[in-house]
Amino acid sequence: MPANESEVKAFLKIFRERWPPKCWVLDRPENIQGISDLGFTIEQRHQEIMYLGYKDYVKGPEPDKNGSPGEIWFFKKIITRIEVYIKLKIWDYNGKTYVKCMSFHPANIREGK
């Protein structure tokens, strides 16, 4: 069942509060290539993720397929006329909340489907 608007906004609020200053993004090949294809700096990628909104939401939360704790949320956003696929994760461990960006690349590159 998809999340409603208030659930998505609550997730994004927690993500924004926990992500800076480390801004952890997985070093997957499609993410490295994606930032290059978009002509982005790391700071530009950071800003796009920080400004995600409810209308960018696609689906989630879903459990992590590798079995690790946490929830994965999926977003797509048009950036410089390119549809960008963004996958974010949030989890709790030892009383702390952690977040990371698992995917940030043009949607035509592997989407994990």
C-alpha positions in Angstrom: 0.0 0.0 0.0 1.5 3.4 -1.0 2.2 5.9 1.7 -0.1 8.9 2.0 1.1 12.5 1.7 1.7 13.0 5.4 3.7 9.8 5.7 6.0 10.8 2.8 6.5 14.3 4.2 7.3 12.8 7.6 9.9 10.5 6.0 11.5 13.3 4.1 11.6 15.5 7.2 13.5 12.8 9.1 15.7 12.1 6.1 16.7 15.8 5.8 17.4 16.1 9.5 19.7 13.0 9.6 21.4 13.2 6.2 23.6 16.3 6.5 26.5 16.8 6.9 27.7 13.3 5.9 25.4 12.9 2.8 26.1 9.2 2.4 25.4 8.0 -1.1 26.3 4.5 -2.2 29.2 4.3 -4.6 27.4 2.0 -7.1 28.5 2.2 -10.7 25.2 3.6 -11.9 25.3 6.4 -9.2 28.9 7.4 -10.2 28.0 7.3 -13.9 24.6 9.1 -13.2 26.2 12.1 -11.6 28.6 12.4 -14.5 25.8 12.0 -17.1 23.8 14.7 -15.4 26.8 17.0 -15.2 26.3 17.4 -11.5 28.6 18.2 -8.7 28.2 16.3 -5.4 26.7 19.5 -3.9 24.1 19.8 -6.7 23.1 16.1 -6.1 22.8 16.9 -2.4 20.6 19.9 -3.1 18.3 17.9 -5.4 17.8 15.3 -2.7 17.2 17.8 0.0 14.5 19.4 -2.1 12.5 16.3 -2.8 8.8 16.7 -2.2 5.7 14.6 -2.0 5.0 15.0 -5.7 8.4 13.2 -6.4 7.3 10.1 -4.4 6.8 6.9 -6.4 6.5 4.1 -3.9 7.5 2.7 -0.5 8.3 2.1 2.1 9.5 -1.4 1.3 11.9 -3.6 3.3 15.5 -3.8 2.0 15.7 -6.8 -0.3 19.1 -7.8 1.2 17.5 -8.3 4.5 19.2 -5.5 6.4 17.0 -3.4 8.7 15.3 -0.3 7.4 12.8 1.0 4.9 13.4 2.0 1.3 11.5 4.8 -0.4 11.5 5.5 -4.1 11.3 8.9 -5.9 11.6 10.2 -9.4 12.3 13.8 -10.3 12.7 15.7 -13.6 16.0 17.5 -13.4 17.3 19.4 -16.5 14.7 17.5 -18.6 16.0 14.1 -17.4 14.0 11.8 -15.2 16.1 10.9 -12.2 15.6 7.8 -10.1 16.2 8.3 -6.4 16.1 5.6 -3.7 16.5 6.6 -0.1 16.8 4.4 3.0 16.2 5.0 6.7 16.8 2.7 9.6 17.4 2.7 13.4 20.3 1.1 15.1 21.2 1.2 18.8 18.7 4.1 19.4 20.0 6.2 16.5 18.4 6.9 13.1 20.6 6.6 10.0 19.9 7.5 6.4 21.5 7.0 3.0 20.9 7.6 -0.6 21.0 4.2 -2.4 20.4 5.4 -5.9 20.6 8.7 -7.8 20.9 8.4 -11.5 18.9 8.8 -14.8 15.9 6.6 -14.7 16.9 4.8 -17.9 19.9 3.3 -16.1 19.1 0.2 -14.0 16.2 1.0 -11.6 16.4 -2.1 -9.5 13.2 -3.5 -10.9 
